[in-house]
């Protein structure tokens, strides 16, 4: 099922997508279950929000597709290459990505599958790792590419506000094995690959990450991007589509001058 977090009538609600409507739930289903209130909101009348705001961290994986590692002149790592984004980078579908144009000359898109953690996970095995997944959504690991190269570590380049679009909802019944990812800029395809091309699987990543730090309910795992990453400009619209989930769409603009 597809679970959305949305704004309607000056309130934030959760709902299950059903035939063009959102069946409103009594609370966050990750913690409160799937109790319906009896209210239905047409999807067209709802403002979709980021389907989850990570309570502690956004865990990301670098160079998880051979072709992407090669296009940036890197060798794919033998183990998952982990880094973190702050949860303040998260925005939702339709929200604007703000390019830090005073600090960076190049901002790139990176479309990704995102796993949403639903249970506390620490030192879990690969065999049991998917039991800790609440569902899947779509992400864009926005990157200030010149700062990434300049700094040598990635916190600043990956961590600006608005640099982690998530959405449009969480799909709880999803199998990455047969799905494909497509990223478009202004309707032009820039990335297209099957998720089966990932070097390290979702289960591998969760097991590896949970050996390092405890994963909490609501944390998200961005699983890496395929080849075709590239620059976008102010005024562009970036779309990341994953078959079986939907499409995440965000416009971009430059940061406003400091007051």
Secondary structure, 3 states (H helix, E strand, C coil): CEEEEEEECCEEEEEEEECCEEEEECCCHHHHCCCEEEEEEEHHHCEECCCCCCCCCEEEEECCCHHHHHHCCCCCCCCCEEEEECHHHEECCCCCEEECCCCCCCEEECEEEEEEECCCECCCCCCCHHHHEEEEEEEEECEEHHHHHHHCCCHHHHHCCCCEEEEEEEECCCCHHHCEEEEEECCEEEEEEEHHHCCCCHHHHHHHHHCCCCECCCCEEECCCCCCCEECCCCCEEEEEECCCEEEEEEEEECCCCC
